[in-house]
Amino acid sequence: MRGRRTTARREAGPVALLVEILEGTESLSGAACTRAPKLFDPRDSTEDSATAERRHHAAVTLCLDCPVLDTCRSWADASRDQTHAVTAGRAPRQPGRPKNGSDQ
């Protein structure tokens, strides 16, 4: 092995990983959700459904005035499983509630 140069493998780290994941993604700079991100979170197991519904309603209201709503909606439509949190102005379906259009 004499004369052979070895290089230590360097881990990319979280910032480099995020850059790689987000490369090519539309910019959501200025998104309204950044002002109150916890409003958009999925319902916590300790949170009652009425509280979660009020919180999600407030999140949807923020989305409706968001300057990047259309870009966010395009991203959400192309992403997998965006049904548990408020995303692109769409609230998650609460357990026990009928799906859109089936309650008429």
N, C-alpha and C positions, 0 to 999 in steps of 0.2 A: 504494500500500500504506500510505499514511499513515493513521494512526489505527487501524490493524488490530493487534490484540494477538496475539502469538504466544506459545505456551507450549512449553517444551522437553519433549520426550517423555522420560519417566523409565522406566527399566527396572525391573521389579518386584523383581528380585534373587532369590536362591535361597530365602530364608525365605518370602517372599510366594508364590513358586511352590509350595513344599511345602505351605503352608497351603491354597492353592487345590486342589491334588491330593488332599489328605487330608480336605477338607471333606466331612462326611457319612459318613466312615468310622467304624466302631465303634472305641472306645478299646481299645487293647491294653496299657494301663497296668498295670504289674506283671508283664508277661510274663517267663517264666523264661529265654527266649532272650537277654535283654539282659545276663544275667550272663556269658555265654560265646558271643558271636555268631559267632566263627570256626568253632565246631563245626558250624554249620548251613550253611556255605558249600558251593557245588558243589565237586566234585573238581577240583583243580588239575591241569594237564597234567603237572606234575613230581611229582605225588603218586601213589604206587602204590595199587592198588585196595584192598589189605588195610588200609592205613592210613586211607584214606578211609572204608571200611566201619566200622572201629572208631570213628572220629570221629563218623560219622553215627549209630551205635548210641548213643553217649553223648548226642548231641543229642536223639534220640527219647526216651531215658530222662528227660531234663530236661522234655521236653514232657508226658510222662504225668502229672507232678505240677504242671503249670502251672495257675494259677488262671483263665487266660483261654483254655484250650484249645478250648472249644466255640466261642467267638467267633472265634478264629483259624481254626478249621476251616471255619466259615461263610465267612469272608473268602477263604480259600484255594480253596474250592469255587467261588466266584464270580469268582476271578481267573484270568487266562490264564497258562499255562505255569509252573506251580509244581512241575515235575518234576525239576529239576536240583539242588535243594537240599532240605534237610530243612525241611519246612513242616507245621505243625499235627500233629506226631507221625508224619509219613509220610516215610520215607527214600526217596531217589531210587533208581530201578532201576539196578543196576550193569550195565555192558556184558557181554553173554554169558550173563546169567542169564535164566531163563524168567520170563515174566510171572506174576503171582499166579494160582493155580488151574491153570496149564498144566503144572505139574511133577508132577502126580499121575497 
